[in-house]
């Protein structure tokens, strides 16, 4: 037989064996009511299954076989994949068994992600090939500086230095955003991640914290249907009356968050306000959340809540024409316009500045250097 024919036959044989091997592997997911015993009973004795379970508990103390767990099975082995990073392989070897738990390593890669705003932050992040999770992370950093509901403009852009996590050669999620630039209506805001023994968070290059005393808004990704005014045509009564809050139109059930630390002073129902909450904050501030669908169960009158805590869900209770949140702020019993309200800045203490400059130098240089390709660079203070 000619040499090239031998090579060709060898390749065909190898492919046939590979296809045959794969054909003998069944892939399925654990169904409701299935147990380790029921899945292993055709390959292992009751005593062996007892020993397998004991060894599993030793290697993975919190292991529980759950509905939906991916399983791959051949004639001599069965592999459970409780999550993407863990493989539990049980193999029959003559009259014994071998159990291996493989925990796949997660590798972090620093990546620059950039995009232009055409309609929304989520759309821009998706257009850049990234997951919505990254948009939520970025919005969380800038939520004290940028009102993502109505302040974004076409032509705004972002640039992010972020850790991307990979395992088994696949993307599995994001780590920290190490640095970010966001251009919003001609204002470039830089965020640098800093962590020390005393504090951690995102700061501007001069040490000013991006986290302020109050969030810009109590919910994410909505639209303003009615603003703060001393004379508004009420959609129900058709009379001109003051409207001392901002109405955020959003689907029923949209989460509502406390905009600042404080204690809940009222939780209840009123004819006009519907389900409502009042929270008292430091220095004479008070916030109100009206027309809620329902409250978070743990939030009671007298509860202390932290900034960003979930407190309830958007609804249309009380005098309302559709699902929305009426959000109000008071200072010493005087209403303030939430859209014009500016919380005071917080800064790093002087004894932290040297360490801050040292630890953020690499991330600043990395994000600055990334502008070289498109000429967008603007010197930041």
ABEGO torsion letter per residue (X at the ends): XBAAAAAAAAAAAAAAAAAAAAAABBBBBBBBGBBAAAAAAAABBAAAAAAAAAAAAAABAABBBBBGBBBBBBAABBBBBABAABBBBBBBBEABBBBBBBBBBBBBBBBBBBBBBAABAAAAAAAAGBBAAAAAAAAAAAAAABBAAAABBBGBBBBBBBBBBBBGGBBAEBBBBABBBBBBGGBBBBBBBBBBAABBEBBBAAGBBABBABBABABBGBBBABBBBABBBBAAAGBBBBBABBBBBBBBGBBBBBABBEBBABBBBBAAAEBBBBBBBBGGBBBBBBGBABBBAABBBGBBBBBGBBABBBBABEBBAEBBBBBBBBBGGBBBBAAABBBBBBBBBAAAAAAAAAAAAAAAAAAAAAAAAAGABBBBX
